[in-house]
Amino acid sequence: LLTANITLEGDHSKGPAWPNVRPSVIIARGGARVGLIGVTTPTTPRVTMARLVKGLRFGGLAQAVQREAAALRKEGVHAVVVLAHAEGKCPGRDPQSCRGEAFGELLDRLPAGLVDAVIMGHSPECIWQRYKGTLVTEACSRGVAVGQLRLVLDLEAGKVISSASRALPPAPACHDIFSDTGSCDASQTSPDSRVIVNPLLSRHRALVEQAAAFIPGYREDLKHTEQRVLGKLARPLLHSLAGSSGPGLLTARAMLLAVPGADLAILNPRAVRADLPAGDVTYGRLFSALPFENRLATAKLTGAELKALLNAGMSYRGDIFQVAGVRLTARCGPPPSVLGLQDRRGRPLDPKKFYRVVLS
């Protein structure tokens, strides 16, 4: 695990003393020496449970990269590549369209030529750019593609030949595809189609089989937990980020019932990751839909604060928070906004009154 900007809260010169964790590493292949630096988004403490990051400090990206890259250059590497778990997007092919912390908090603050390439993760974006001289790539999301960088090296001069190097478009590579279309898009397939392993992955078949061999043993160990039936659904509950989510509303209702005396519950829709099919609801299926093991918290918010919070959710990627104990009326935009909030009796929430809210 590579991460250069995670240090201990009391001593910023030391990273966590975990086995196999380091800020950077040098990979030697075919006469070339490539330095790899890892960094982790400083927003981590705000978007995960506090107990998971207790005692850790997430420092600035650029400062950590500059320190490690300078040390790697002294070691004589031919190229420096940053592996950045950091947010960013490039809506257009023009590099000027790129924005987000991977650009503003990292590349904009580094000396020109210090880093040759950045491989990004975190945002579900497809990126291949040359940004201020640095090649940047991100391979979309959910394993649907493989990112590609072409770095041409001058081994004698010990550097990357920038004019001959480029970031290439991510190559689509779904693991499972449909036999009649060769695509992983279920909307285009026929009823008679079968799901098969993508032939593009044949060169990795030995690794795939090696990984697959581990799974049955774990599934056997977990089967009693995974197959335990928790309830039944008369109809499937389908998930949506931009509207009513069946699993989201069910979860919000369960949150409200779990805290006696609470007025309403609010669930971030991105806490849900799958539909729930009709029939038996097993532990395994429920875990697939709700994989984050979030804890419950309560807060007192006024009606005005609740409306502001829900509006903030809609302004973030158009998500609509799932609620229980309150009726939400929204306009989908543009711009999206919450028009009104009513309690279970149909009465508008008082902007100045405090309500007890259950959150994840």
Long-range contacts (C-beta under 8 A, 24 or more apart in sequence): 1-38, 2-36, 2-37, 2-38, 2-83, 3-38, 3-39, 3-40, 4-37, 4-38, 4-39, 4-64, 4-65, 4-67, 4-68, 5-39, 5-40, 5-42, 5-58, 5-59, 5-60, 5-61, 5-63, 5-64, 6-40, 6-56, 6-57, 6-58, 6-59, 7-56, 7-57, 7-59, 8-55, 8-56, 8-57, 9-55, 9-56, 9-57, 12-57, 12-59, 16-56, 23-64, 23-68, 24-68, 24-71, 24-72, 26-72, 26-75, 26-77, 31-155, 32-78, 32-79, 32-153, 32-155, 33-75, 33-76, 33-77, 33-78, 34-77, 34-78, 34-79, 34-80, 34-81, 35-68, 35-69, 35-72, 35-73, 35-75, 35-77, 35-79, 35-80, 35-81, 36-81, 36-82, 36-83, 37-64, 37-65, 37-68, 37-69, 37-72, 37-80, 37-81, 37-82, 37-83, 38-82, 38-83, 38-84, 38-85, 39-64, 39-65, 39-82, 39-83, 39-84, 39-85, 39-86, 39-106, 40-85, 40-86, 41-85, 41-86, 41-87, 41-101, 41-122, 42-101, 42-105, 43-87, 43-101, 49-294, 49-295, 60-105, 61-86, 61-101, 61-102, 61-105, 61-106, 61-109, 62-105, 62-106, 62-109, 62-110, 65-106, 65-110, 65-114, 65-115, 66-110, 66-111, 66-114, 69-110, 69-114, 69-115, 70-114, 73-114, 76-158, 77-158, 78-153, 78-154, 78-155, 78-158, 78-159, 78-160, 79-116, 79-117, 79-151, 79-153, 79-159, 79-160, 80-114, 80-115, 80-116, 80-117, 81-115, 81-116, 81-117, 81-118, 81-119, 81-149, 81-151, 82-106, 82-115, 82-117, 82-118, 82-119, 83-119, 83-121, 84-118, 84-119, 84-120, 84-121, 84-122, 85-121, 85-122, 86-120, 86-121, 86-122, 87-122, 87-123, 88-120, 88-122, 88-123, 88-125, 88-127, 88-136, 88-138, 89-123, 89-125, 89-127, 90-125, 90-127, 90-129, 90-136, 93-129, 95-129, 95-130, 95-131, 95-132, 98-127, 98-129, 98-131, 98-136, 102-136, 103-131, 107-131, 107-132, 107-134, 107-136, 108-132, 110-134, 116-151, 116-160, 116-162, 116-165, 117-149, 117-151, 117-167, 119-147, 119-149, 126-169, 126-170, 127-167, 128-167, 128-168, 128-169, 128-170, 129-167, 130-166, 130-167, 133-162, 135-165, 135-166, 135-167, 136-167, 137-167, 137-168, 137-170, 138-170, 139-170, 140-170, 143-173, 143-174, 143-175, 144-172, 144-173, 144-174, 144-184, 145-170, 145-171, 145-172, 145-173, 146-170, 146-171, 146-173, 173-198, 173-200, 173-201, 174-198, 175-201, 175-208, 225-283, 225-284, 226-282, 226-283, 226-284, 226-287, 227-282, 227-283, 227-284, 228-282, 228-283, 229-280, 229-281, 229-282, 230-281, 230-282, 230-283, 230-286, 231-280, 231-281, 232-279, 232-280, 232-281, 233-276, 233-277, 233-278, 233-279, 233-281, 234-278, 235-278, 236-275, 236-276, 236-277, 236-278, 237-275, 237-276, 238-275, 239-269, 239-272, 239-273, 239-274, 239-275, 239-289, 240-269, 241-269, 241-270, 241-317, 241-318, 241-319, 241-320, 242-318, 242-319, 242-320, 242-332, 243-320, 244-320, 244-322, 245-269, 245-272, 245-322, 246-275, 246-276, 247-272, 247-274, 247-275, 247-276, 247-289, 247-290, 248-272, 248-322, 249-322, 249-323, 249-324, 250-276, 251-290, 251-322, 252-322, 252-323, 252-324, 253-324, 255-296, 255-324, 255-358, 255-360, 256-324, 256-325, 256-358, 258-296, 258-358, 259-296, 259-298, 259-356, 259-358, 261-356, 262-298, 262-325, 262-356, 262-357, 262-358, 263-325, 263-326, 263-343, 263-355, 263-356, 263-357, 264-306, 264-323, 264-324, 264-325, 264-326, 264-343, 264-355, 264-357, 264-358, 265-323, 265-324, 265-325, 265-357, 265-358, 265-359, 266-309, 266-310, 266-321, 266-322, 266-323, 266-357, 266-358, 266-359, 267-321, 267-322, 267-323, 267-360, 268-313, 268-319, 268-321, 268-360, 269-319, 269-320, 269-321, 269-322, 270-319, 271-360, 272-322, 294-360, 295-360, 296-358, 296-359, 296-360, 297-358, 297-359, 297-360, 298-356, 298-357, 298-358, 298-359, 299-356, 299-357, 299-359, 300-354, 300-355, 300-356, 300-357, 301-354, 301-355, 301-357, 302-350, 302-351, 302-352, 302-353, 302-354, 302-355, 303-341, 303-348, 303-349, 303-350, 303-351, 303-352, 303-353, 303-355, 304-351, 304-352, 306-341, 306-349, 306-355, 306-357, 307-338, 307-341, 307-349, 307-351, 310-338, 310-341, 311-337, 311-338, 314-338
